[in-house]
Amino acid sequence: MPLRSVALYKGKYIGIETIYTVHNGLQINDPERLKEVRGYSQRNELFCPCGCETNYILVAGDKNVREQHFREKAGTRKRACTFVEEGETSINSRIVLKVWLAEKLKADDLQERVPISAVEESARRVEFTFLSKDKKLGIRYWNTRANIIDDKLDVIHTNLSGIRAVYIVDQSNGSTGGQYQEILMRLQERQGYCLLLGIDGCEYSKAQLSAVVYERDADGCWQELRVASAYLKDVDIEGNELLFQKKPINDLVSREKNRFDLEQKAIIDRRHAEEEQRKEQFRIWQAEQDRKEAERRYRLAEEREKSIREAAERAEHERIAKEESARRLAESEAKRKSEQENKWSFFNQNLGENILQQEEQVKDPDGELWFLCCFCKKTLGKRDLFIDILGPYGTNRGKCKACGMHFLRPMDYKKR
């Protein structure tokens, strides 16, 4: 026979968690509630919630709290059963939450699986997991965040009639990986934080409750901030407020947010200071590069100016050298001409006397031989103006071309 965790009694749901309570910190069956529900079972007043009209029998005892369940009564099913059973985690979570509320809330009217219509007139199929009208506290638990739907939350949030709604989800739905926790943020927007329940089977003493908030860090990533964490048995309820270590959860949330904001602001300020420092270092580096570039350009300009100046100096030196060379050449040429003129003057002055002597040849300053024509008595230079030279008979005598028609023997030169 299938084992079930919830039965229907006169149109109301009775979860197996209803028979659990706590006494002196020990998780036990609630004898009065157990007796009451067992009476429903014995009178065949418990049915399958799907509407197949199958009778349920309560199976509960004192051997092991894990053995509590409902099962079908053989031979009572009238039609096909369509009931979908909850998962084990969801069932056990309801059990530990029921025991926690029984210990901390101490409400005589604590009910489980209460439809919203029991609080306000509404046709929506939304329920409180647990509800105490006297204590004005309602608990809504989800095992998976996929079941957290905005419109259902809106129904709860707008139909409370002064009842404080506390939203709790299984801890497996927590963490962010830097991503936006869209679904859990729906809970945070409504109650200011998220409550994550962690269980170890259905043992109340081992269950833990954590309060977290989701905030964006300096990098724009979403972080899960653990505001508080404690064993569920150590989380108190005062009025309809939760207390972690005797401190209101809202105070802890504000403190953690302030701490995180200051931490992120310090990170942003540090990064800003580092960025400013990098900019300053870059500015200094750029200024140094500009200085070096200016020095390089200045050196290049100096080198160009020096090169131009040296080229101008060389050109000036060359010009001066050329002028000096030309001057010296002119002076030398003038001197040579003067000397030449002097030589010619001296030569011309002494030509008549020198041409008559026959001991040495008469040469002008240009090295040309001069002779005296024995016939016409002309004194002529230029070797080619003479057709005959006396030679050993007259060193400086000869016969010019004009007198070449005359023929004389060598002795005639001597006689003449």
MIVO-61250 format. One line per 4 residues: number of its first residue (from 0); for each residue x, z, y of N, C-alpha, C, O. Coordinates in steps of 0.2 Angstrom, whole numbers. Each point is the difference from the previous one (the first is absolute). Layout:
BEGIN
NUM	X,Z,Y,X,Z,Y,X,Z,Y,X,Z,Y | ...
//
This chain:
BEGIN
0	4,0,-6,-4,0,6,4,0,6,5,4,1 | -6,-8,4,3,0,6,0,7,4,-5,3,0 | 11,-1,3,1,6,3,-1,-2,8,3,-5,2 | -8,9,1,-1,-1,7,1,6,4,0,5,-2
4	1,-6,9,2,5,5,-6,2,4,1,4,4 | -6,-8,-4,-6,1,5,-6,-2,-4,-1,-4,-4 | -4,8,6,-7,0,-3,-5,0,6,1,2,6 | -7,-5,-7,-6,0,5,-5,5,-2,-2,1,-6
8	1,4,11,-5,5,-1,-5,-1,5,1,2,6 | -8,-4,-7,-5,0,5,2,-4,6,-1,2,5 | 4,-8,-6,2,-4,5,7,2,4,2,-3,4 | 1,8,-7,6,3,3,6,-1,-5,-1,1,-6
12	7,-2,9,6,-1,-4,3,7,-1,0,4,4 | 1,-2,-11,4,6,-1,7,-2,-4,0,-3,-5 | 5,4,9,7,-2,-3,2,6,-4,-2,6,1 | 6,-8,-6,3,5,-4,4,6,4,1,5,-3
16	1,-7,9,4,4,4,-4,6,2,2,5,2 | -9,-6,-3,-4,6,3,0,6,-4,-1,5,3 | 4,-5,-9,0,6,-4,7,4,1,1,5,-3 | 3,-8,7,7,3,1,0,5,6,-3,-2,5
20	6,7,-5,1,5,5,7,3,-1,4,-2,-4 | -2,7,9,6,4,-1,-1,7,1,-5,2,4 | 8,2,-8,0,7,1,7,3,0,3,0,-5 | -2,4,10,7,3,1,6,-5,-1,5,1,-4
24	-7,-7,6,5,-6,0,0,-4,-7,4,-4,-1 | -8,6,-3,0,-3,-7,-6,-5,0,-6,2,1 | 7,-8,-3,-5,-5,-1,-4,1,-6,3,1,-6 | -10,0,7,-4,2,-6,-7,-4,1,-1,-3,5
28	-3,4,-10,-7,-3,0,-4,5,4,1,6,-1 | -5,-8,5,-5,4,4,-6,2,-5,-4,-5,-2 | 4,11,0,-5,2,-5,-7,-2,2,-4,-2,-4 | 2,4,10,-7,-1,2,-1,-8,0,-6,-2,-2
32	10,-2,5,-1,-7,1,0,-3,-7,-4,-4,-2 | 9,6,-3,0,-2,-6,-7,1,-4,-2,-4,-4 | 0,10,5,-7,2,-3,-5,-4,2,-4,-3,-3 | 4,1,10,-5,-4,3,0,-7,-3,-5,-2,-2
36	11,-1,2,0,-7,-2,-1,0,-7,-3,-5,-3 | 5,9,-1,-1,0,-7,-8,1,-2,-2,-3,-4 | -1,6,9,-8,1,-1,-3,-7,1,-4,-2,-3 | 7,-2,8,-2,-7,1,1,-4,-6,-5,-4,-2
40	11,5,-1,1,-4,-6,-4,2,-5,-3,-5,-4 | 2,11,2,-5,2,-5,-7,-2,1,-3,-1,-5 | 1,0,11,-7,-2,1,0,-8,1,-6,-2,2 | 11,-1,-4,0,-7,1,-1,-3,7,-4,-5,0
44	6,8,5,-1,-1,7,6,-4,3,0,-2,6 | 5,1,-10,6,-4,2,0,-7,-2,-1,-1,-6 | 2,-4,10,0,-7,-2,6,-4,3,4,3,4 | -3,-9,-7,5,-4,2,-2,-3,7,-6,-1,2
48	11,1,3,-1,-2,7,-2,-7,1,-3,-2,5 | 4,-2,-10,-1,-7,0,-8,-2,0,-2,-5,2 | -2,10,-5,-7,-2,0,-2,-2,-7,-6,-2,-1 | 10,2,-4,-1,-2,-7,-4,6,-4,-2,-1,-5
52	1,6,9,-4,6,-3,3,3,-6,-4,3,-4 | 10,-4,3,3,4,-5,2,7,1,2,2,6 | -4,3,-10,1,7,1,7,1,-1,4,-2,-4 | -2,7,9,7,3,-1,0,7,-2,-5,4,1
56	10,-2,-5,1,6,-2,7,3,3,5,-4,0 | -5,10,3,6,3,3,4,3,-6,-2,4,-4 | 8,-6,4,5,3,-5,5,4,5,4,-3,3 | -4,10,-4,4,4,4,1,6,-4,-4,3,-4
60	10,0,5,1,7,-3,6,3,3,2,-1,5 | 1,6,-9,5,4,3,7,-2,-3,5,4,1 | -5,-9,-5,7,-2,-4,5,-3,5,5,2,1 | -8,-7,2,5,-4,5,-4,-3,5,-5,-4,-1
64	7,5,7,-4,-3,6,0,-7,0,-5,-4,3 | 9,1,-7,1,-8,0,-6,-3,-5,-1,-6,0 | -2,11,-4,-5,-3,-5,-7,0,3,-4,-3,-3 | 3,5,10,-6,0,3,-3,-8,1,4,-3,3
68	-10,2,-5,-2,-7,1,-8,-1,-2,-2,5,-3 | 0,-10,4,-7,-2,-2,1,-5,-5,4,-4,0 | -9,3,-5,0,-5,-5,-7,-2,-1,-5,4,1 | 4,-10,-4,-7,-3,-1,-3,4,-6,4,2,-5
72	-10,-1,6,-4,3,-6,-2,-5,-5,-4,-5,3 | 6,5,-9,-2,-6,-5,-7,-1,0,-5,4,0 | 3,-11,0,-6,-2,-1,-5,0,6,-6,-1,0 | 9,3,6,-4,0,6,0,-6,5,-4,0,4
76	9,-4,-5,0,-6,4,-5,-5,-1,-2,-2,-5 | -1,0,11,-6,-4,0,2,-7,2,-4,-5,-1 | 9,4,4,2,-7,3,8,0,0,3,5,0 | 0,-11,1,7,-1,1,3,5,6,-3,0,5
80	8,3,-7,3,4,5,5,-4,5,4,-3,-3 | -5,4,9,5,-4,5,4,5,4,3,-2,5 | -3,9,-7,4,4,4,8,-1,-1,2,-1,-5 | 1,1,11,8,-1,0,3,7,1,-1,3,6
84	5,0,-10,3,6,0,5,0,5,4,-5,1 | -3,11,2,6,1,5,6,0,-4,0,2,-6 | 6,-3,9,6,1,-3,2,7,0,-3,4,3 | 8,-2,-8,2,6,-1,3,4,6,-2,6,1
88	5,-10,3,3,3,7,-5,2,4,0,6,3 | -5,-10,-2,-6,2,4,-4,6,-2,-2,4,4 | 1,-4,-11,-4,6,-3,4,6,1,-3,5,3 | 10,-5,-4,4,6,1,0,2,7,1,6,1
92	0,-11,3,0,2,8,-6,4,2,0,4,4 | -6,-7,-7,-6,4,2,0,7,-2,-3,4,3 | 6,-3,-9,0,7,-3,4,4,4,-3,6,2 | 9,-8,0,4,5,4,-3,1,7,1,5,3
96	-4,-10,0,-3,1,6,-6,5,0,-1,4,4 | -3,-5,-10,-5,5,0,2,7,-1,-3,5,3 | 9,-4,-7,2,7,-1,3,2,7,-1,6,2 | 4,-10,2,3,2,6,-5,2,5,0,5,3
100	-6,-9,-3,-5,2,5,-4,6,-2,-2,4,4 | 2,-3,-11,-3,6,-2,4,6,2,-3,6,1 | 9,-6,-1,5,5,2,0,1,7,-1,6,2 | 2,-11,2,1,1,7,-6,0,4,-1,3,5
104	-4,-7,-7,-6,-1,5,-5,5,-1,-3,3,4 | 2,-1,-11,-4,6,-2,-7,-2,3,-3,5,4 | 0,-10,-5,-6,-3,2,-5,1,-6,1,-3,-5 | -7,6,6,-5,0,-5,-3,-6,-1,-3,-2,-6
108	3,-3,11,-4,-6,-1,5,-6,-1,-2,-6,2 | 8,7,-5,4,-6,-1,-3,-4,-5,-1,2,-6 | 1,-9,8,-3,-5,-5,5,-5,0,5,-1,4 | -5,-3,-10,4,-6,-1,-4,-6,0,-6,0,-2
112	9,-6,4,-3,-6,-1,-6,-1,4,-6,-1,-3 | 6,3,9,-6,1,4,-1,-6,5,5,-2,3 | -11,-2,-4,-1,-6,4,-1,2,7,-2,5,2 | 4,-10,3,0,1,7,-7,1,2,-1,3,5
116	-4,-5,-9,-7,1,2,-2,7,0,-5,2,2 | 9,3,-6,-1,7,0,1,3,7,-2,6,1 | 6,-9,3,2,2,6,-4,-3,6,-3,4,4 | 3,-10,-4,-4,-4,5,-4,-6,-4,2,-2,-5
120	-7,0,8,-4,-5,-3,4,-7,0,1,-2,6 | 1,0,-11,3,-6,-1,-1,-3,-7,0,3,-5 | 0,-10,5,-1,-3,-6,6,-3,-3,0,-3,-6 | 6,5,9,6,-3,-2,2,5,-6,-1,6,-1
124	4,-10,-4,2,4,-6,7,2,1,5,-2,-3 | -4,8,7,6,3,1,-1,7,-2,-5,3,2 | 11,0,-4,-1,7,-2,6,4,2,5,-2,1 | -6,9,0,5,5,0,2,2,-7,-4,1,-4
128	11,-1,3,2,3,-6,-2,7,-1,-2,2,-6 | 3,2,11,-3,7,0,-3,1,7,2,-3,5 | -7,8,-5,-3,1,7,-3,7,0,-3,3,-5 | 5,1,10,-3,6,2,-4,0,7,4,0,5
132	-10,0,-5,-4,0,6,1,6,4,1,0,6 | 0,6,-10,0,6,4,7,1,3,1,2,6 | 5,-5,-9,6,0,3,2,-6,4,5,0,3 | -10,-4,-3,0,-6,4,7,-4,-1,3,-2,4
136	-2,1,-11,6,-3,-2,-2,-5,-6,-3,2,-5 | 5,-8,6,0,-5,-5,6,-3,-2,5,-2,4 | -4,1,-11,7,-3,-2,-2,-7,-3,-5,-1,-4 | 9,-4,6,-1,-7,-3,7,-2,-3,5,0,4
140	-5,-1,-10,6,-1,-4,0,-7,-3,-5,-3,-2 | 11,-1,3,0,-7,-3,7,0,-5,5,3,2 | -6,-5,-7,6,-1,-5,4,-6,2,6,0,0 | -9,-5,2,3,-6,2,-2,-2,7,-6,0,2
144	11,-2,2,-2,-2,7,-4,-6,1,-3,-2,5 | 2,-2,-10,-4,-6,0,-7,1,1,-4,-4,3 | 2,10,-5,-7,2,1,-2,3,7,-5,2,1 | 11,-1,3,-1,2,7,-3,-5,4,4,-5,2
148	-10,4,0,-3,-5,4,-2,2,6,-3,6,1 | 4,-10,5,-2,3,6,-7,1,1,-2,6,3 | -2,-10,-5,-8,2,1,-2,6,-3,-4,3,2 | 7,-2,-8,-2,7,-3,3,6,3,-4,5,1
152	10,-6,2,3,5,4,-5,1,7,-1,6,2 | -1,-11,0,-4,0,6,-7,4,-1,-2,4,4 | 0,-5,-10,-7,3,-2,2,7,0,-5,4,2 | 10,-2,-6,2,8,0,1,3,7,-3,5,2
156	7,-9,2,2,3,6,-6,0,5,1,5,4 | -6,-9,-4,-5,0,5,-6,4,-3,-5,0,4 | 5,3,-10,-6,3,-3,2,7,-2,-2,2,-5 | 6,2,9,2,6,-3,-4,6,2,0,5,-3
160	-3,-5,9,-4,5,2,4,7,1,-2,5,-2 | 8,-6,5,4,6,1,4,2,-6,4,4,0 | -4,-8,-6,4,1,-5,7,-3,0,0,-6,2 | 5,10,-3,7,-3,0,1,-4,-6,0,3,-6
164	2,-9,6,2,-4,-5,8,0,-1,3,-1,5 | -1,3,-11,7,0,-2,1,-6,-5,-3,0,-5 | 8,-5,7,1,-5,-5,6,1,-3,6,2,2 | -6,-3,-9,6,1,-4,1,-6,-5,-5,-2,-3
168	11,0,2,1,-5,-5,6,2,-4,4,4,1 | -4,-8,-7,6,2,-5,6,-2,3,1,-5,4 | 5,9,-5,6,-1,3,3,-7,-2,5,-2,3 | -7,-1,-8,2,-7,-2,-1,-5,5,3,-5,0
172	-7,7,5,-2,-5,5,5,1,6,-1,-4,5 | 5,9,-5,4,1,6,6,-5,0,1,-5,-4 | 4,7,9,6,-4,1,-2,-6,4,-5,-3,0 | 10,0,3,-1,-6,4,5,-6,-1,-3,-6,0
176	9,7,-1,5,-5,-1,1,-4,7,2,-5,0 | -4,9,5,1,-3,7,-6,-4,2,0,-2,6 | -5,1,-11,-6,-4,2,-6,4,3,0,6,-1 | -4,-9,4,-6,3,3,-5,2,-6,-2,-4,-3
180	1,11,3,-5,3,-5,-7,-1,2,-3,4,3 | 1,-10,-3,-7,-2,3,-5,4,-2,-4,3,4 | 3,-2,-11,-6,4,-3,1,7,2,-5,3,2 | 11,0,-3,0,7,1,0,2,8,-2,5,2
184	4,-10,2,-1,1,7,-7,0,2,-2,3,5 | -3,-5,-9,-7,1,1,-2,7,0,-4,3,4 | 7,1,-9,-1,7,0,4,3,6,-3,5,3 | 9,-7,-2,3,4,5,-3,-1,7,0,5,4
188	-3,-11,-3,-4,-1,7,-6,5,0,-2,2,6 | -1,0,-11,-6,4,0,2,7,0,-3,4,3 | 8,-2,-7,1,8,0,7,2,2,2,6,0 | 2,-11,2,6,1,4,6,1,-5,6,0,2
192	-7,-1,-8,6,1,-6,-3,-2,-6,-6,-2,-1 | 10,1,-4,-2,-2,-7,2,6,-5,5,3,1 | -10,-1,-6,2,5,-5,1,-4,-6,-5,-4,-3 | 10,6,0,2,-3,-7,0,5,-5,4,5,1
196	-7,-6,-7,-1,5,-5,4,-3,-6,0,-5,-2 | 4,10,0,4,-1,-6,-1,5,-6,-1,6,2 | -1,-9,-8,-2,5,-5,5,-1,-6,3,-5,-1 | -4,10,-3,3,0,-7,-5,2,-5,-1,6,-2
200	-2,-11,0,-6,1,-5,-6,3,5,-1,-2,5 | -2,6,-8,-6,4,4,2,7,1,-4,4,1 | 11,-3,-1,2,7,1,0,1,8,4,-2,4 | -8,7,-2,-1,2,7,7,2,3,2,-1,6
204	1,6,-10,6,3,2,6,-5,2,5,2,3 | -6,-8,-6,6,-5,1,-2,-5,5,5,-4,2 | -11,3,0,-2,-5,5,3,2,7,1,5,2 | 1,-11,1,3,1,7,-4,-4,5,-3,-6,-2
208	3,8,8,-3,-4,5,5,-1,6,3,5,2 | -3,-11,0,5,-1,6,-4,-4,6,-5,-3,-1 | 7,5,7,-3,-3,6,5,-4,3,6,2,1 | -8,-8,0,5,-5,3,-3,-4,5,-6,0,1
212	10,-3,4,-2,-4,5,4,-6,0,6,0,-2 | -8,-6,4,3,-6,0,2,-2,8,-5,-1,4 | 11,0,-3,2,-1,7,5,-6,0,4,-1,-5 | -3,-3,10,5,-5,0,6,3,3,0,3,5
216	6,-5,-8,6,2,2,3,-4,5,-3,-5,3 | 9,6,-1,4,-4,6,1,-7,-2,1,-4,4 | -1,3,-11,1,-7,-2,-7,-4,-1,0,-6,-2 | -6,9,4,-6,-3,-1,-3,1,-7,-5,-3,-1
220	9,6,-4,-3,1,-6,-4,6,-1,1,5,4 | -6,-5,-8,-4,6,-1,3,5,-5,2,-2,-6 | -2,8,8,3,6,-4,-5,5,-2,-5,1,4 | 5,2,-10,-4,5,-2,3,7,1,5,1,-2
224	-8,2,7,3,7,2,-4,5,-4,-6,1,1 | 10,3,-4,-3,5,-4,-1,6,4,5,4,2 | -11,-2,0,-1,5,5,0,7,-4,3,5,3 | -6,-5,-9,1,6,-3,-2,-1,-8,-3,-5,-1
228	6,9,-3,-1,-1,-7,0,7,-4,4,4,2 | -9,-3,-6,0,6,-4,-4,0,-6,-4,-5,-1 | 4,10,-3,-4,0,-6,-7,0,3,-2,4,5 | -3,-7,-9,-7,0,3,-3,7,0,-4,2,5
232	7,2,-9,-3,7,0,3,4,6,-3,6,1 | 8,-8,2,2,3,6,-2,-3,7,2,3,5 | -7,-8,-6,-3,-3,6,-6,4,1,-5,0,-4 | 4,3,10,-6,4,1,-5,-4,4,2,-5,4
236	-8,8,-4,-5,-3,4,-3,6,5,-3,5,-3 | 3,-6,9,-2,5,5,-6,-4,4,1,-4,4 | -7,6,-5,-6,-3,3,0,-7,-4,-1,0,-6 | 2,-5,10,0,-7,-3,7,-3,1,0,-6,0
240	5,10,2,7,-3,1,4,2,-6,0,5,-3 | 5,-10,2,5,2,-5,6,3,3,2,-2,6 | 1,6,-10,6,4,3,6,-1,-5,-1,2,-6 | 6,-4,8,7,0,-4,4,5,3,2,0,5
244	0,5,-10,4,5,2,-3,4,6,4,2,5 | -10,-1,-5,-4,4,5,-1,-4,6,-2,3,5 | 5,-9,-4,-1,-4,6,-4,-5,0,-1,-4,-5 | -4,3,10,-4,-6,0,3,-6,-1,5,-2,3
248	-8,-3,-7,4,-6,-1,0,-4,6,5,-4,1 | -9,4,4,0,-4,6,6,2,4,3,-4,3 | -1,11,-3,6,2,4,6,-3,-3,5,-2,3 | -5,2,-10,6,-2,-4,1,-8,2,5,-2,0
252	-11,-1,0,0,-8,1,3,-1,7,4,-4,1 | -6,8,4,2,-1,7,7,1,0,4,-3,4 | -1,9,-7,7,2,0,4,-6,-3,5,-2,3 | -7,0,-9,4,-6,-3,0,-6,4,5,-3,0
256	-11,1,3,0,-6,4,5,1,6,3,-5,2 | -3,11,1,4,1,6,7,-1,-2,4,-3,3 | -2,6,-9,7,0,-3,2,-7,-1,5,-2,2 | -10,-2,-5,2,-7,-2,1,-4,6,4,-4,1
260	-9,5,4,0,-4,6,7,2,4,3,-5,3 | -1,11,-3,6,2,4,6,-3,-4,5,-2,3 | -5,2,-10,5,-3,-4,1,-7,1,5,-3,1 | -11,-1,0,0,-7,1,2,-2,7,4,-5,1
264	-6,10,4,2,-1,7,7,0,0,4,-3,4 | -1,9,-7,7,1,0,4,-7,-3,5,-2,2 | -8,0,-7,3,-6,-3,0,-6,4,5,-4,1 | -11,3,3,-1,-6,5,5,2,5,3,-5,3
268	-3,11,0,5,1,5,7,-1,-2,4,-3,4 | -2,5,-10,7,-1,-2,1,-7,0,6,-3,2 | -11,-1,-5,1,-7,-1,1,-3,7,4,-5,1 | -8,7,4,0,-3,6,7,2,4,3,-4,3
272	-1,10,-5,7,2,3,5,-4,-3,5,-2,3 | -5,1,-10,5,-4,-3,-1,-8,2,5,-3,1 | -11,1,1,-1,-7,2,3,0,7,4,-5,2 | -5,10,2,3,0,7,8,0,0,3,-3,3
276	-1,7,-8,7,1,-1,3,-7,-2,5,-2,2 | -9,-1,-7,3,-7,-2,0,-5,6,4,-4,0 | -10,5,4,0,-5,5,6,2,5,3,-5,3 | -2,11,-2,6,2,5,7,-2,-3,4,-3,3
280	-4,4,-10,6,-2,-3,1,-8,0,5,-3,2 | -11,0,-2,1,-8,0,1,-2,7,4,-4,2 | -7,8,3,2,-1,7,7,0,2,3,-4,3 | 0,10,-6,7,1,1,4,-5,-3,5,-3,2
284	-7,1,-9,4,-5,-3,-1,-7,4,5,-3,0 | -11,2,2,-1,-6,4,4,-1,6,3,-5,2 | -3,11,1,4,1,7,7,-1,-2,4,-4,4 | -1,6,-10,7,-1,-2,1,-7,-1,5,-3,2
288	-10,0,-6,1,-7,-1,0,-4,6,4,-5,1 | -9,7,4,0,-4,6,7,1,4,2,-5,3 | 0,11,-3,7,2,3,5,-5,-3,4,-3,3 | -3,3,-10,5,-4,-3,-1,-7,1,5,-4,1
292	-12,2,0,-1,-7,1,2,-2,7,3,-5,2 | -4,10,3,2,-1,7,7,0,0,3,-4,4 | 1,8,-7,7,0,0,3,-6,-3,4,-3,2 | -7,1,-8,2,-7,-3,-1,-6,5,5,-4,1
296	-11,4,2,-1,-5,5,5,1,6,2,-5,3 | -1,11,-1,5,1,6,7,-2,-2,3,-3,4 | -1,4,-11,6,-2,-2,1,-7,0,5,-3,2 | -11,0,-5,0,-8,0,0,-3,7,4,-5,1
300	-7,8,4,0,-2,6,7,1,3,3,-5,4 | 0,11,-5,7,1,2,5,-5,-3,4,-3,4 | -5,2,-10,4,-5,-4,-1,-7,3,5,-4,1 | -11,2,0,-1,-6,3,3,-1,7,3,-5,2
304	-5,11,2,3,0,7,8,0,0,3,-4,3 | 0,7,-8,7,0,-1,3,-6,-2,5,-3,2 | -9,0,-7,2,-7,-2,-1,-5,5,5,-4,1 | -10,4,3,-1,-4,6,6,1,5,3,-4,3
308	-2,11,-2,5,2,5,7,-3,-2,4,-3,3 | -3,4,-10,7,-2,-3,0,-7,1,6,-3,1 | -11,-1,-3,0,-7,0,1,-2,8,4,-5,1 | -7,8,3,1,-2,8,7,2,1,3,-4,4
312	0,9,-6,7,2,1,4,-5,-3,5,-2,4 | -6,0,-10,4,-5,-3,0,-7,4,5,-3,1 | -12,2,1,0,-7,4,3,1,6,4,-5,2 | -4,11,1,3,1,7,8,0,-1,4,-3,3
316	-2,6,-9,7,0,-2,3,-7,-1,5,-3,2 | -10,-1,-6,2,-7,-1,0,-4,6,4,-4,1 | -9,5,4,0,-3,6,6,1,4,3,-4,3 | -1,11,-3,6,2,4,6,-3,-3,4,-3,3
320	-4,3,-10,6,-3,-3,0,-7,1,6,-3,1 | -12,-1,-1,0,-7,1,3,-1,7,4,-5,1 | -7,9,4,2,-1,7,7,1,1,4,-3,3 | -2,9,-7,8,1,1,4,-5,-3,5,-2,2
324	-8,0,-8,4,-6,-4,0,-6,5,5,-3,1 | -11,2,2,0,-6,4,4,1,6,4,-5,3 | -4,11,0,4,1,6,8,0,-2,4,-3,4 | -3,6,-10,7,-1,-2,2,-7,-1,6,-2,1
328	-10,-2,-5,1,-7,-1,1,-4,7,4,-4,0 | -9,6,4,1,-3,7,6,2,3,4,-5,3 | -2,11,-3,6,2,3,6,-3,-4,5,-2,3 | -6,2,-9,6,-3,-4,0,-8,1,6,-3,1
332	-12,0,0,0,-7,2,3,-1,7,4,-5,1 | -6,9,3,2,0,7,8,1,0,3,-4,4 | -1,9,-8,7,1,0,4,-5,-3,5,-2,2 | -9,-1,-7,4,-6,-4,0,-6,5,5,-3,1
336	-11,2,3,0,-5,4,5,1,6,4,-5,2 | -4,11,0,5,2,6,7,-1,-3,5,-3,4 | -3,6,-10,6,-1,-3,2,-8,-1,5,-2,2 | -11,-1,-4,1,-7,-1,2,-4,6,4,-4,1
340	-8,6,4,1,-3,7,7,2,3,3,-5,3 | -1,11,-5,6,2,3,6,-4,-4,5,-2,3 | -7,1,-10,5,-4,-3,1,-7,2,5,-3,1 | -11,0,0,-1,-7,3,4,0,7,3,-5,1
344	-5,10,2,3,0,7,8,0,0,3,-3,3 | -1,8,-8,7,1,-1,3,-7,-3,5,-2,2 | -9,0,-7,2,-7,-3,1,-5,5,5,-4,0 | -11,3,4,0,-5,5,6,0,5,3,-5,3
348	-2,12,-1,5,1,5,7,-2,-3,5,-2,4 | -4,3,-10,7,-1,-3,0,-6,-4,5,-2,-3 | -10,-2,3,0,-6,-4,5,-5,2,3,-3,-4 | -3,2,10,5,-5,3,7,2,-2,4,-5,-2
352	-2,11,2,7,2,-1,1,0,-8,5,-2,-2 | -10,4,-2,1,1,-7,0,-7,-3,3,-1,-5 | -7,-4,8,-1,-6,-4,7,-4,0,1,-4,-4 | 3,6,9,7,-3,1,5,2,-5,4,-4,-2
356	-5,10,1,5,3,-5,-1,-3,-7,-6,-1,-2 | 10,1,-2,-1,-3,-7,2,5,-5,1,-2,-6 | 1,8,7,2,5,-5,-7,2,-4,1,1,-6 | -6,0,9,-6,2,-3,-6,-4,1,0,-3,6
360	-5,3,-10,-6,-4,1,-4,4,5,0,6,0 | -4,-10,4,-4,2,5,-7,0,-3,-3,-5,-2 | 0,11,1,-7,1,-2,-4,4,5,2,5,3 | -8,-8,-2,-5,3,4,-3,7,-3,1,1,-6
364	-5,2,10,-3,7,-3,-4,-2,-6,-1,5,-4 | -2,-11,3,-4,-2,-6,5,-2,-6,-3,-2,-5 | 9,2,6,5,-2,-6,1,-7,0,3,-3,-5 | -6,-1,10,1,-7,0,7,-2,3,3,3,5
368	1,-8,-8,6,-2,3,-1,-5,6,-5,-4,0 | 10,5,4,0,-4,6,6,-4,1,6,2,-2 | -7,-8,4,6,-5,0,1,-3,7,-5,-1,4 | 10,-1,-3,2,-4,6,1,-8,-2,4,-1,-4
372	-9,-3,6,1,-7,-2,6,-3,4,1,0,6 | 4,-3,-10,6,-2,2,-1,-6,5,5,-2,3 | -11,-2,-4,-1,-6,4,-4,1,6,2,-2,6 | -7,6,-6,-5,0,6,1,7,3,-2,2,5
376	7,2,-8,1,7,2,-6,4,1,0,5,4 | -5,-6,-8,-6,4,0,1,6,-5,3,-1,-5 | -5,7,8,0,6,-5,-6,0,-3,-5,1,3 | 4,-1,-9,-6,0,-4,0,5,-6,5,1,-3
380	-11,1,2,-1,5,-6,-3,-4,-6,-1,-6,1 | -2,9,-5,-4,-3,-6,4,-5,-4,2,-5,3 | 0,7,-9,5,-4,-4,-3,-7,-1,4,-4,-1 | -10,3,1,-3,-6,-1,1,-5,6,-2,-6,-1
384	4,8,7,1,-4,5,7,-4,0,1,-4,4 | 3,6,-9,6,-3,0,0,-4,-7,-2,2,-5 | 6,-8,6,1,-4,-6,7,1,-3,1,-2,-5 | 3,5,9,6,1,-3,4,6,4,-2,1,5
388	5,3,-9,4,6,2,7,-1,-1,2,-2,-5 | 2,3,10,7,-1,0,3,4,-6,5,-2,-3 | -7,8,1,2,4,-5,7,2,2,1,3,5 | 4,-4,-10,7,3,2,3,-3,6,5,3,2
392	-8,-8,0,3,-3,6,-2,2,7,2,-1,5 | -8,5,-6,-3,3,6,-5,5,-2,-6,-3,-1 | 7,9,1,-5,5,-3,-7,-1,3,-5,0,-3 | 5,0,10,-6,-1,4,-1,-6,3,-4,-1,5
396	6,-5,-8,-1,-7,3,-3,-4,-6,0,1,-6 | -3,-6,9,-3,-5,-5,-3,-6,4,2,-1,6 | -7,-2,-9,-3,-6,3,-7,1,-1,-3,0,-5 | -1,-1,11,-7,1,-1,-3,-7,-2,3,-5,0
400	-9,6,-1,-4,-6,-2,0,-6,5,0,-6,-2 | -1,9,8,0,-6,5,6,-4,1,0,-6,2 | 6,10,-4,6,-4,0,2,-3,-6,6,-2,-1 | -10,2,-4,1,-2,-7,2,-7,-1,3,-2,-4
404	-5,-2,9,2,-7,0,7,-2,1,3,-5,-2 | 1,10,5,7,0,1,3,2,-7,-1,5,-2 | 6,-8,0,4,2,-6,7,1,2,3,-4,3 | -1,10,-4,7,2,1,3,3,-6,-4,3,-4
408	10,-4,3,3,3,-6,2,7,1,-1,2,6 | 2,2,-10,1,7,1,6,1,5,-1,5,4 | 6,-9,-4,5,1,4,-2,0,7,3,3,5 | -8,-8,-4,-2,-1,7,-3,7,3,0,1,6
412	-3,3,-10,-3,6,2,6,4,3,-1,4,5 | 6,-4,-9,6,4,2,3,-2,7,2,4,4 | -2,-11,-4,3,-3,6,-4,2,6,2,1,6 | -8,-2,-7,-5,2,5,0,7,2,-4,2,5
//
